[in-house]
Amino acid sequence: MDALEAVASDDANWVSWLLVGLLALAVAVSVVHGEAVWAVFLVGTLGILLVPPVVFRDRSVMLPPEVVGLAVLPAVVAAIGPEWVTEYALYLGVAAVAFAIVVELSLFTDVEMAPWFADVTVVLTTMAAIGSWAIVQFYADRFLGTDFIAGRIDLMHEFIRGTIAGVVAAGVFELYFQYRTPAETKTPDVTGGEDG
């Protein structure tokens, strides 16, 4: 049984859909509270989570609940957490989306990644997203009169927090695939073997 069939037959599929519903509710709450930027980010996250069932036209083909839960966690934290915690929700959210994208590529496509490459991909995707967000904020401040970035120090802190979030997500990714990969499908290390 390949990874796609294993995930499609997962008994916890309903949990993933429940979490997607929770994320959709968080989008509505964000819109009601006038948090347009956060709502757009959550809609993007929702779209990424819904790619497998839409592409395969099968509602049973869904990311595992652990991955969906990690992607939904920032929305929950932002909704019910204290203010000092919610400012980190964006970094956690970006890292979770990068994690979900890499898991989707690994489970639902022919893409094969070495574990170290998948980890690096999660980190670099997170850093690229945070960098792109910083550029958008900079130009919004410059041309729209907003005040997203107070100065260079704050910008550097944003990059550092984004990088840390990416490294943490890569660690979670590594643990996740060690947990999800059955022992019989793990390939032995052939680089240092003593075959003769």
C-alpha positions as a Python dict, from the first residue, in 0.01 Angstrom:
ca = {
    (1, 'M'): (0, 0, 0),
    (2, 'D'): (156, 331, -103),
    (3, 'A'): (143, 653, 102),
    (4, 'L'): (-156, 791, -89),
    (5, 'E'): (-366, 480, -25),
    (6, 'A'): (-259, 473, 340),
    (7, 'V'): (-367, 833, 393),
    (8, 'A'): (-689, 790, 194),
    (9, 'S'): (-788, 495, 409),
    (10, 'D'): (-698, 667, 734),
    (11, 'D'): (-974, 623, 991),
    (12, 'A'): (-906, 972, 1132),
    (13, 'N'): (-1007, 1143, 805),
    (14, 'W'): (-1314, 1295, 971),
    (15, 'V'): (-1085, 1472, 1222),
    (16, 'S'): (-907, 1648, 934),
    (17, 'W'): (-1240, 1768, 797),
    (18, 'L'): (-1349, 1885, 1143),
    (19, 'L'): (-1028, 2090, 1169),
    (20, 'V'): (-1086, 2235, 821),
    (21, 'G'): (-1432, 2343, 938),
    (22, 'L'): (-1274, 2507, 1242),
    (23, 'L'): (-1037, 2696, 1012),
    (24, 'A'): (-1329, 2811, 796),
    (25, 'L'): (-1498, 2938, 1114),
    (26, 'A'): (-1179, 3125, 1206),
    (27, 'V'): (-1186, 3293, 863),
    (28, 'A'): (-1541, 3416, 932),
    (29, 'V'): (-1443, 3542, 1279),
    (30, 'S'): (-1145, 3729, 1133),
    (31, 'V'): (-1367, 3896, 874),
    (32, 'V'): (-1621, 3997, 1141),
    (33, 'H'): (-1344, 4148, 1355),
    (34, 'G'): (-1206, 4342, 1058),
    (35, 'E'): (-876, 4153, 1042),
    (36, 'A'): (-861, 4145, 662),
    (37, 'V'): (-492, 4052, 627),
    (38, 'W'): (-523, 3763, 872),
    (39, 'A'): (-845, 3647, 701),
    (40, 'V'): (-666, 3641, 362),
    (41, 'F'): (-382, 3437, 512),
    (42, 'L'): (-630, 3190, 663),
    (43, 'V'): (-816, 3159, 331),
    (44, 'G'): (-482, 3079, 165),
    (45, 'T'): (-414, 2814, 431),
    (46, 'L'): (-762, 2670, 378),
    (47, 'G'): (-700, 2655, 3),
    (48, 'I'): (-373, 2466, 50),
    (49, 'L'): (-538, 2214, 282),
    (50, 'L'): (-817, 2154, 31),
    (51, 'V'): (-587, 2089, -267),
    (52, 'P'): (-578, 1705, -231),
    (53, 'P'): (-956, 1643, -215),
    (54, 'V'): (-1019, 1894, -494),
    (55, 'V'): (-748, 1761, -727),
    (56, 'F'): (-839, 1396, -670),
    (57, 'R'): (-1213, 1475, -656),
    (58, 'D'): (-1243, 1253, -353),
    (59, 'R'): (-1326, 1384, -6),
    (60, 'S'): (-1156, 1084, 151),
    (61, 'V'): (-818, 1202, 16),
    (62, 'M'): (-714, 1447, 284),
    (63, 'L'): (-400, 1536, 472),
    (64, 'P'): (-357, 1351, 801),
    (65, 'P'): (-506, 1522, 1109),
    (66, 'E'): (-163, 1592, 1257),
    (67, 'V'): (-71, 1809, 957),
    (68, 'V'): (-410, 1981, 935),
    (69, 'G'): (-404, 2043, 1312),
    (70, 'L'): (-65, 2212, 1288),
    (71, 'A'): (-195, 2435, 1007),
    (72, 'V'): (-511, 2523, 1205),
    (73, 'L'): (-326, 2586, 1533),
    (74, 'P'): (-219, 2946, 1450),
    (75, 'A'): (-580, 3044, 1380),
    (76, 'V'): (-689, 2902, 1716),
    (77, 'V'): (-396, 3069, 1895),
    (78, 'A'): (-476, 3403, 1733),
    (79, 'A'): (-845, 3372, 1825),
    (80, 'I'): (-814, 3276, 2192),
    (81, 'G'): (-455, 3346, 2293),
    (82, 'P'): (-325, 3652, 2476),
    (83, 'E'): (-196, 3939, 2265),
    (84, 'W'): (173, 3865, 2323),
    (85, 'V'): (117, 3513, 2187),
    (86, 'T'): (-91, 3614, 1885),
    (87, 'E'): (192, 3821, 1735),
    (88, 'Y'): (382, 3494, 1684),
    (89, 'A'): (82, 3322, 1524),
    (90, 'L'): (181, 3450, 1179),
    (91, 'Y'): (526, 3289, 1198),
    (92, 'L'): (379, 2963, 1323),
    (93, 'G'): (116, 2983, 1049),
    (94, 'V'): (369, 3036, 770),
    (95, 'A'): (582, 2748, 897),
    (96, 'A'): (272, 2526, 922),
    (97, 'V'): (172, 2609, 564),
    (98, 'A'): (525, 2529, 442),
    (99, 'F'): (505, 2201, 632),
    (100, 'A'): (165, 2119, 476),
    (101, 'I'): (294, 2193, 125),
    (102, 'V'): (594, 1963, 167),
    (103, 'V'): (373, 1686, 312),
    (104, 'E'): (131, 1724, 19),
    (105, 'L'): (419, 1696, -228),
    (106, 'S'): (552, 1389, -48),
    (107, 'L'): (218, 1209, -12),
    (108, 'F'): (22, 1304, -323),
    (109, 'T'): (280, 1344, -601),
    (110, 'D'): (569, 1148, -747),
    (111, 'V'): (813, 1390, -584),
    (112, 'E'): (1066, 1206, -371),
    (113, 'M'): (1277, 1402, -125),
    (114, 'A'): (1557, 1292, 98),
    (115, 'P'): (1464, 1370, 460),
    (116, 'W'): (1735, 1637, 491),
    (117, 'F'): (1615, 1801, 169),
    (118, 'A'): (1253, 1805, 290),
    (119, 'D'): (1369, 1968, 615),
    (120, 'V'): (1567, 2232, 428),
    (121, 'T'): (1270, 2292, 196),
    (122, 'V'): (1042, 2362, 494),
    (123, 'V'): (1293, 2608, 642),
    (124, 'L'): (1362, 2788, 313),
    (125, 'T'): (993, 2807, 220),
    (126, 'T'): (917, 2963, 558),
    (127, 'M'): (1202, 3211, 527),
    (128, 'A'): (1098, 3303, 171),
    (129, 'A'): (737, 3360, 278),
    (130, 'I'): (841, 3577, 573),
    (131, 'G'): (1078, 3771, 346),
    (132, 'S'): (802, 3827, 90),
    (133, 'W'): (567, 3940, 368),
    (134, 'A'): (830, 4186, 491),
    (135, 'I'): (864, 4332, 141),
    (136, 'V'): (487, 4374, 114),
    (137, 'Q'): (483, 4547, 455),
    (138, 'F'): (772, 4775, 358),
    (139, 'Y'): (601, 4894, 39),
    (140, 'A'): (267, 4929, 216),
    (141, 'D'): (437, 5154, 472),
    (142, 'R'): (606, 5353, 199),
    (143, 'F'): (317, 5402, -44),
    (144, 'L'): (1, 5346, 160),
    (145, 'G'): (103, 5521, 480),
    (146, 'T'): (70, 5214, 700),
    (147, 'D'): (298, 5146, 996),
    (148, 'F'): (375, 4773, 979),
    (149, 'I'): (753, 4795, 1016),
    (150, 'A'): (882, 5039, 1276),
    (151, 'G'): (1246, 5012, 1167),
    (152, 'R'): (1533, 4793, 1057),
    (153, 'I'): (1569, 4628, 1397),
    (154, 'D'): (1205, 4517, 1388),
    (155, 'L'): (1256, 4389, 1034),
    (156, 'M'): (1556, 4180, 1144),
    (157, 'H'): (1358, 4043, 1439),
    (158, 'E'): (1087, 3941, 1194),
    (159, 'F'): (1340, 3748, 985),
    (160, 'I'): (1485, 3581, 1295),
    (161, 'R'): (1143, 3475, 1424),
    (162, 'G'): (1052, 3343, 1079),
    (163, 'T'): (1374, 3143, 1058),
    (164, 'I'): (1320, 2995, 1404),
    (165, 'A'): (963, 2900, 1309),
    (166, 'G'): (1095, 2730, 994),
    (167, 'V'): (1356, 2532, 1188),
    (168, 'V'): (1093, 2421, 1442),
    (169, 'A'): (858, 2319, 1157),
    (170, 'A'): (1141, 2120, 995),
    (171, 'G'): (1197, 1939, 1325),
    (172, 'V'): (827, 1859, 1346),
    (173, 'F'): (839, 1741, 984),
    (174, 'E'): (1128, 1505, 1062),
    (175, 'L'): (948, 1359, 1365),
    (176, 'Y'): (621, 1336, 1173),
    (177, 'F'): (762, 1129, 889),
    (178, 'Q'): (949, 902, 1127),
    (179, 'Y'): (614, 843, 1300),
    (180, 'R'): (408, 800, 978),
    (181, 'T'): (652, 585, 778),
    (182, 'P'): (596, 215, 849),
    (183, 'A'): (913, 29, 948),
    (184, 'E'): (895, -206, 649),
    (185, 'T'): (897, 82, 399),
    (186, 'K'): (1197, 263, 546),
    (187, 'T'): (1495, 220, 318),
    (188, 'P'): (1828, 115, 465),
    (189, 'D'): (2127, 344, 450),
    (190, 'V'): (2328, 225, 151),
    (191, 'T'): (2597, 491, 165),
    (192, 'G'): (2801, 338, 444),
    (193, 'G'): (2708, -30, 424),
    (194, 'E'): (2958, -313, 446),
    (195, 'D'): (2852, -529, 154),
    (196, 'G'): (3179, -676, 71),
}
